[in-house]
Amino acid sequence: MKKRSATVLAYLRVSTEEQSVSGLGLADQREVIAAEAARRGWSDVEYVSDEGFSAKNLSRPGIAAALDMLGRGEASVLVVSKLDRLSRSLLDFAMLMERARVEGWQLVVLDLALDTTTASGELMASVMACFAQYERRLIGARTSAALQQLKRQGKRLGRPRTLPAAVTQRIVSARAEGATLAAIADSLNRDSVATARGGARWYPSTVKAVLASAELDAAAA
């Protein structure tokens, strides 16, 4: 098992809009973490920051670099002054907690008194993970219900079709004249006609889908 560095990574973040707001600046966050580091006797603290980034997701260079260091064993603790400096997504935070558990590093969030180096902190982390799982299931249920409602309303799902009207008319006319689905597909392929998704090859099933769509459009007109 590789030896893990005792380095503590202190993560700081401030968005462009927050830089002038009292209590949310980088200096304020650093001061809070420095005081905690002194209290705990952390002697090797390295500060990593993201300036001008929101917390809508974890796509930030600073936190990415910190997580890489933790994953490589070059640090043992990730500490933040407030949870919203790290993430505003409970799902993202739950993912971080699971990553910390799997990779063997610790997570400390000062405003929540969440500290996975302690038994009570591990308990709180488990509770938050349960809420994150509940939120994930709620999102899935709401998404499924919304899709079903759209289907009942006759709405099309997925990416919008971009097939030119002339191509649709060609397919409809050929079918009306008795051409088979395979014959229509072969004809379109010979003429290098792109599909609605920009594909280079037509199949009988692709032609059938266009005909079905055309029928729906005609019925709705």
Backbone hydrogen bonds, N-H to C=O, Kabsch-Sander energy under -0.5 kcal/mol:
donor,donor_aa,acceptor,acceptor_aa,energy
5,S,73,G,-3.1
8,V,44,D,-3.0
9,L,7,T,-0.5
9,L,77,V,-3.3
10,A,8,V,-0.6
10,A,46,E,-2.8
11,Y,9,L,-0.7
11,Y,79,V,-2.6
12,L,48,V,-2.8
14,V,50,D,-2.0
19,Q,15,S,-0.9
19,Q,16,T,-0.6
21,V,18,E,-2.1
24,L,21,V,-1.8
29,Q,25,G,-2.0
30,R,26,L,-2.6
31,E,27,A,-2.1
32,V,28,D,-2.0
33,I,29,Q,-2.3
34,A,30,R,-2.7
35,A,31,E,-2.0
36,E,32,V,-1.7
37,A,33,I,-2.7
38,A,34,A,-2.2
39,R,35,A,-1.9
40,R,36,E,-2.3
41,G,37,A,-1.2
42,W,37,A,-2.4
43,S,41,G,-0.7
45,V,43,S,-0.7
46,E,8,V,-3.0
48,V,10,A,-2.9
50,D,12,L,-2.0
52,G,14,V,-3.4
53,F,14,V,-0.9
60,R,58,L,-2.2
64,A,60,R,-2.1
65,A,61,P,-2.2
66,A,62,G,-2.2
67,L,63,I,-2.5
68,D,64,A,-1.9
69,M,65,A,-2.1
70,L,66,A,-2.3
71,G,67,L,-2.5
72,R,68,D,-1.8
73,G,70,L,-1.1
74,E,69,M,-2.7
75,A,69,M,-0.5
76,S,7,T,-2.9
77,V,7,T,-1.2
78,L,106,Q,-2.5
79,V,9,L,-2.8
80,V,108,V,-2.2
85,R,82,K,-1.3
86,L,82,K,-0.7
86,L,83,L,-1.3
87,S,83,L,-2.7
88,R,55,A,-1.8
90,L,88,R,-0.6
93,F,89,S,-2.3
94,A,90,L,-2.4
95,M,91,L,-2.0
96,L,92,D,-2.0
97,M,93,F,-2.3
98,E,94,A,-2.2
99,R,95,M,-2.3
100,A,96,L,-2.7
101,R,97,M,-2.0
102,V,98,E,-2.5
103,E,99,R,-2.7
104,G,100,A,-1.6
105,W,100,A,-1.6
106,Q,76,S,-2.8
108,V,78,L,-2.8
109,V,114,L,-2.9
110,L,80,V,-2.4
110,L,108,V,-0.5
111,D,81,S,-1.2
112,L,109,V,-0.7
113,A,109,V,-0.7
113,A,110,L,-0.8
114,L,109,V,-2.0
115,D,113,A,-0.6
116,T,107,L,-2.3
118,T,115,D,-2.0
122,E,118,T,-2.0
123,L,119,A,-1.9
124,M,120,S,-2.2
125,A,121,G,-2.3
126,S,122,E,-2.0
127,V,123,L,-2.1
128,M,124,M,-2.5
129,A,125,A,-2.2
130,C,126,S,-1.8
131,F,127,V,-2.1
132,A,128,M,-2.2
133,Q,129,A,-2.2
134,Y,130,C,-2.2
135,E,131,F,-2.6
136,R,132,A,-2.5
137,R,133,Q,-2.1
138,L,134,Y,-2.2
139,I,135,E,-2.6
140,G,136,R,-2.2
141,A,137,R,-2.5
142,R,138,L,-2.8
143,T,139,I,-2.5
144,S,140,G,-2.4
145,A,141,A,-2.3
146,A,142,R,-2.3
147,L,143,T,-2.3
148,Q,144,S,-2.3
149,Q,145,A,-2.0
150,L,146,A,-2.1
151,K,147,L,-2.2
152,R,148,Q,-2.3
153,Q,149,Q,-1.5
154,G,151,K,-1.6
155,K,150,L,-2.8
167,V,164,P,-0.6
168,T,164,P,-1.9
169,Q,165,A,-2.6
170,R,166,A,-1.9
171,I,167,V,-2.2
172,V,168,T,-2.6
173,S,169,Q,-2.8
174,A,170,R,-2.3
175,R,171,I,-2.2
176,A,172,V,-2.2
177,E,173,S,-1.5
178,G,175,R,-1.6
179,A,174,A,-2.4
184,I,180,T,-2.2
185,A,181,L,-2.2
186,D,182,A,-2.5
187,S,183,A,-2.2
188,L,184,I,-2.2
189,N,185,A,-2.3
190,R,186,D,-2.3
191,D,187,S,-1.5
192,S,189,N,-1.2
193,V,188,L,-2.4
195,T,199,G,-2.2
198,G,195,T,-1.7
207,V,203,Y,-2.2
208,K,204,P,-2.4
209,A,205,S,-1.9
210,V,206,T,-1.7
211,L,207,V,-2.3
212,A,208,K,-2.4
213,S,209,A,-2.3
214,A,210,V,-2.3
215,E,211,L,-2.1
216,L,212,A,-1.9
217,D,213,S,-2.3
218,A,214,A,-2.2
219,A,215,E,-2.2
220,A,216,L,-2.0
221,A,217,D,-1.1
